[in-house]
Amino acid sequence: MTNANGLSVIGYFLWWSVNSVKILRNAFAALLRECDIDYDMGDDAEHIVSLRRAAFLKAVREVKMGNKKFLVRKILKNKDNYIFGLVDESVDTKDTNLSYYHSATMTFVPETGDLTCDFDHRAFHAIKERYEEYKDHMNSDDVRAVLLQIISQYHRVGVRRRGGIYFVPEDYKVQVGKVEKLLEMLDASSEGECYLAVAPQIDVESSKRAIYKAFMAGLRDKIASFNEEFDKGSMTRKSSWEKRIVEYKDLRDEIDFYADRLSFQAEDLKDQLKNLGDKVRAKIAK
């Protein structure tokens, strides 16, 4: 595409700043709809249970780290039930010793979201207060994770190995504008500070070469990881291997996409992915 200055743009470098955000999940979902961004917030029953579980465990971690007068100790922890003991610490300066007393038992059920305690205890109130906030709100980390998932749909390339800066092709100019609008609205409606930086990349050989290097580095890392995973046999479920077959196909499509736009040959990489797929299909067939 050619911009107003007569320069052909091949895409954009993107990076964002999302700090001190606190927004209700429902409010964030409304912003996504208003910006016409197609993203599944995962409001199915299974995901809601997962959110409750994560909110509870985060609340427990924070309370454990922030208090020295009591302890929160795990008694039972599985996907259906969490039981923690709330233990008070007593310091005897005369005899110079410590003693501990199991004061209350706290129970959390992810399926229903019920958080109860058999005796009134300040640790329980602190955990419950944080849990009630976290299960309904999104913070900066939550928003960053959503942003990364959104632009992952746009054939993005990580420009840096450690992340933070991404290239998105010109094909997704409209979608990039929607994400930019989302962060502007989030900045205005939440307690945080948010923005999306968009740097157009001109269609010149140096730009293509830089993007090509980043794309190839990320691709080789993925293929090496897939090979290591297969060699170690770290996955045992058939459904997990079948999911990898789909991922290999998506990766081949991505190679075709960038090979066309950056004018390079990638038959050897596609052959490597095909070989991986053949090995996995043979494993599934056993």
C-alpha positions as CSV (number, residue, x, y, z in Angstrom):
1,M,0.0,0.0,0.0
2,T,1.2,3.6,-0.7
3,N,0.8,6.3,1.9
4,A,0.2,10.0,1.4
5,N,3.9,10.7,0.9
6,G,4.1,8.2,-2.0
7,L,6.0,5.6,0.0
8,S,5.1,2.0,-0.1
9,V,4.5,0.5,3.4
10,I,5.0,-3.2,4.0
11,G,3.7,-3.2,7.6
12,Y,4.2,-1.8,11.1
13,F,6.4,-2.2,14.1
14,L,4.2,-2.3,17.2
15,W,4.9,-2.0,20.9
16,W,2.6,-0.9,23.7
17,S,2.7,0.4,27.2
18,V,0.0,-0.8,29.6
19,N,0.5,0.2,33.2
20,S,-1.5,0.3,36.4
21,V,-4.7,-0.9,34.7
22,K,-7.7,-2.0,36.7
23,I,-10.9,-2.7,34.8
24,L,-13.9,-5.0,35.1
25,R,-13.8,-7.9,32.7
26,N,-17.3,-7.0,31.5
27,A,-16.2,-3.4,30.9
28,F,-13.1,-4.6,28.9
29,A,-15.3,-6.9,26.9
30,A,-17.5,-4.0,26.0
31,L,-14.5,-2.0,24.8
32,L,-13.6,-4.9,22.5
33,R,-17.1,-4.9,21.0
34,E,-17.1,-1.1,20.6
35,C,-13.7,-1.3,18.7
36,D,-15.1,-4.2,16.6
37,I,-12.3,-6.5,17.7
38,D,-13.1,-10.2,17.3
39,Y,-11.7,-11.8,20.5
40,D,-13.2,-14.5,22.6
41,M,-13.0,-13.5,26.3
42,G,-13.6,-17.1,27.2
43,D,-16.8,-16.7,29.2
44,D,-17.7,-20.4,28.9
45,A,-18.1,-22.3,32.2
46,E,-14.7,-24.0,32.1
47,H,-12.9,-20.7,31.6
48,I,-14.9,-19.0,34.4
49,V,-13.8,-21.8,36.8
50,S,-10.2,-21.3,35.7
51,L,-10.5,-17.5,36.3
52,R,-11.9,-18.2,39.8
53,R,-9.1,-20.6,40.6
54,A,-6.4,-18.1,39.4
55,A,-8.0,-15.2,41.4
56,F,-8.1,-17.3,44.6
57,L,-4.5,-18.5,44.3
58,K,-3.3,-15.0,43.6
59,A,-5.1,-13.7,46.6
60,V,-3.6,-16.4,48.8
61,R,-0.1,-15.6,47.5
62,E,-0.4,-11.9,48.2
63,V,-1.7,-12.4,51.7
64,K,0.9,-15.0,52.5
65,M,3.7,-12.6,51.4
66,G,2.3,-9.5,53.0
67,N,1.7,-10.7,56.6
68,K,4.0,-11.9,59.3
69,K,1.6,-12.5,62.1
70,F,-0.1,-15.6,60.6
71,L,0.6,-18.3,58.1
72,V,-1.6,-19.8,55.3
73,R,-0.8,-23.4,54.9
74,K,-2.1,-25.8,52.2
75,I,-3.9,-28.9,53.5
76,L,-5.5,-30.1,50.3
77,K,-5.3,-28.8,46.8
78,N,-6.8,-30.3,43.7
79,K,-8.9,-29.0,40.8
80,D,-12.2,-29.4,42.6
81,N,-11.3,-28.4,46.2
82,Y,-8.8,-26.3,48.0
83,I,-8.4,-26.4,51.8
84,F,-6.0,-24.2,53.7
85,G,-5.2,-23.9,57.3
86,L,-4.9,-20.4,58.8
87,V,-2.2,-20.5,61.4
88,D,-1.5,-17.9,64.1
89,E,2.1,-17.3,65.2
90,S,2.9,-16.6,68.8
91,V,6.2,-15.1,70.0
92,D,7.3,-15.8,73.6
93,T,10.1,-13.4,74.3
94,K,10.6,-14.6,77.8
95,D,11.3,-18.2,76.8
96,T,12.6,-17.1,73.4
97,N,10.5,-19.5,71.3
98,L,7.8,-19.5,68.7
99,S,4.5,-21.4,68.8
100,Y,1.8,-21.9,66.2
101,Y,-1.9,-22.6,66.5
102,H,-4.2,-23.8,63.7
103,S,-6.9,-21.2,64.2
104,A,-9.3,-21.8,61.2
105,T,-9.8,-23.8,58.1
106,M,-10.6,-22.1,54.8
107,T,-12.2,-23.9,51.9
108,F,-12.5,-22.8,48.3
109,V,-14.6,-24.6,45.6
110,P,-13.7,-23.4,42.0
111,E,-16.8,-24.9,40.4
112,T,-19.1,-22.6,42.4
113,G,-16.7,-19.9,43.5
114,D,-17.7,-20.4,47.1
115,L,-15.0,-19.3,49.6
116,T,-15.8,-20.1,53.3
117,C,-14.1,-20.4,56.6
118,D,-15.1,-22.4,59.7
119,F,-14.0,-19.6,62.1
120,D,-13.7,-15.9,61.8
121,H,-10.1,-15.0,61.0
122,R,-8.4,-11.8,59.7
123,A,-6.4,-13.9,57.1
124,F,-9.7,-15.1,55.6
125,H,-11.1,-11.6,55.3
126,A,-7.9,-10.4,53.6
127,I,-8.0,-13.3,51.1
128,K,-11.7,-13.0,50.4
129,E,-11.4,-9.2,49.8
130,R,-8.7,-9.7,47.2
131,Y,-10.4,-12.7,45.7
132,E,-13.7,-10.8,45.1
133,E,-11.7,-8.1,43.3
134,Y,-9.5,-10.3,41.2
135,K,-12.2,-12.6,39.9
136,D,-14.1,-9.7,38.3
137,H,-11.3,-7.4,37.3
138,M,-8.4,-7.4,34.8
139,N,-5.0,-5.9,35.6
140,S,-2.1,-4.8,33.4
141,D,-0.7,-8.3,32.9
142,D,-4.2,-9.6,31.9
143,V,-4.6,-6.8,29.3
144,R,-1.0,-7.4,27.9
145,A,-1.8,-11.1,27.5
146,V,-5.0,-10.3,25.6
147,L,-3.2,-7.8,23.3
148,L,-0.5,-10.4,22.5
149,Q,-3.2,-13.0,21.6
150,I,-5.1,-10.5,19.4
151,I,-2.0,-9.5,17.3
152,S,-1.0,-13.2,17.1
153,Q,-3.9,-13.5,14.7
154,Y,-2.3,-11.0,12.4
155,H,0.8,-13.0,11.3
156,R,2.9,-11.0,13.7
157,V,6.7,-11.5,14.0
158,G,8.6,-11.0,17.2
159,V,11.3,-8.5,16.4
160,R,13.1,-9.1,19.6
161,R,13.8,-12.6,21.0
162,R,12.6,-11.4,24.4
163,G,9.4,-9.9,22.9
164,G,8.0,-6.5,23.4
165,I,8.2,-5.3,19.7
166,Y,6.3,-6.9,16.9
167,F,6.0,-6.6,13.2
168,V,2.5,-6.8,11.6
169,P,2.0,-6.8,7.8
170,E,0.2,-4.0,6.0
171,D,-2.6,-6.5,5.3
172,Y,-3.8,-5.9,8.9
173,K,-3.7,-2.1,8.8
174,V,-7.4,-1.9,9.7
175,Q,-7.0,-4.3,12.6
176,V,-4.0,-2.3,13.9
177,G,-6.1,0.8,13.9
178,K,-8.8,-1.0,16.0
179,V,-6.2,-2.1,18.6
180,E,-4.9,1.5,18.7
181,K,-8.4,2.7,19.4
182,L,-8.9,0.1,22.1
183,L,-5.8,1.3,24.0
184,E,-6.9,4.9,23.7
185,M,-10.3,4.0,25.1
186,L,-8.7,1.9,27.9
187,D,-6.4,4.8,28.8
188,A,-9.5,7.1,29.1
189,S,-11.7,4.6,31.0
190,S,-9.3,2.8,33.4
191,E,-7.0,4.0,36.2
192,G,-3.9,3.1,34.2
193,E,-1.8,4.6,31.4
194,C,-2.0,2.9,28.0
195,Y,-0.9,3.5,24.4
196,L,0.0,1.6,21.3
197,A,3.1,2.8,19.3
198,V,2.8,2.2,15.6
199,A,5.9,2.7,13.4
200,P,5.3,2.2,9.6
201,Q,8.0,0.2,7.8
202,I,8.8,1.3,4.3
203,D,9.1,-1.2,1.4
204,V,12.9,-1.1,1.0
205,E,15.4,-3.9,1.1
206,S,16.8,-3.1,4.5
207,S,13.4,-3.3,6.1
208,K,12.6,-6.6,4.5
209,R,15.9,-8.0,5.5
210,A,15.4,-7.0,9.2
211,I,11.9,-8.6,9.3
212,Y,13.2,-11.7,7.4
213,K,15.9,-12.2,10.0
214,A,13.5,-11.9,12.9
215,F,11.0,-14.2,11.2
216,M,13.6,-16.9,10.5
217,A,15.0,-16.8,14.0
218,G,11.6,-17.3,15.6
219,L,10.7,-20.0,13.1
220,R,13.9,-22.0,13.7
221,D,13.3,-21.7,17.5
222,K,9.8,-23.2,17.1
223,I,11.0,-26.0,14.9
224,A,13.9,-26.8,17.3
225,S,11.4,-26.8,20.1
226,F,9.0,-29.1,18.2
227,N,11.9,-31.6,17.5
228,E,13.0,-31.6,21.1
229,E,9.4,-32.2,22.2
230,F,9.1,-35.1,19.9
231,D,12.5,-36.7,20.8
232,K,11.8,-36.4,24.5
233,G,8.3,-37.8,24.1
234,S,7.1,-35.2,26.6
235,M,3.5,-35.5,25.4
236,T,1.5,-38.7,25.9
237,R,-2.1,-37.8,24.9
238,K,-3.2,-38.4,21.3
239,S,-5.2,-35.2,21.3
240,S,-2.0,-33.2,22.1
241,W,-0.2,-34.7,19.1
242,E,-3.1,-34.1,16.9
243,K,-3.1,-30.4,18.0
244,R,0.6,-30.2,16.9
245,I,-0.4,-31.4,13.4
246,V,-2.7,-28.4,13.1
247,E,0.1,-26.1,14.5
248,Y,2.5,-27.4,11.8
249,K,0.0,-26.6,9.1
250,D,-0.6,-23.1,10.4
251,L,3.2,-22.6,10.5
252,R,3.5,-23.7,6.9
253,D,0.8,-21.3,5.9
254,E,2.7,-18.5,7.8
255,I,5.9,-19.4,5.9
256,D,4.0,-19.1,2.6
257,F,2.6,-15.7,3.7
258,Y,5.9,-14.2,4.5
259,A,7.8,-15.9,1.7
260,D,5.5,-14.1,-0.7
261,R,5.8,-10.7,1.0
262,L,9.5,-10.7,1.7
263,S,10.5,-12.6,-1.5
264,F,12.4,-15.5,-0.1
265,Q,12.5,-19.3,-0.6
266,A,11.6,-21.5,2.3
267,E,11.2,-25.0,0.9
268,D,13.7,-26.5,3.3
269,L,11.8,-25.2,6.3
270,K,8.5,-26.5,4.9
271,D,10.2,-29.8,4.4
272,Q,11.3,-29.9,8.0
273,L,7.7,-29.2,9.1
274,K,6.4,-31.9,6.8
275,N,8.9,-34.4,8.3
276,L,7.8,-33.5,11.8
277,G,4.2,-34.0,10.7
278,D,4.9,-37.4,9.2
279,K,6.7,-38.5,12.4
280,V,3.8,-37.3,14.6
281,R,1.2,-39.0,12.3
282,A,3.2,-42.3,12.6
283,K,3.2,-41.9,16.4
284,I,-0.6,-41.3,16.5
285,A,-1.2,-44.4,14.2
286,K,0.6,-46.7,16.6
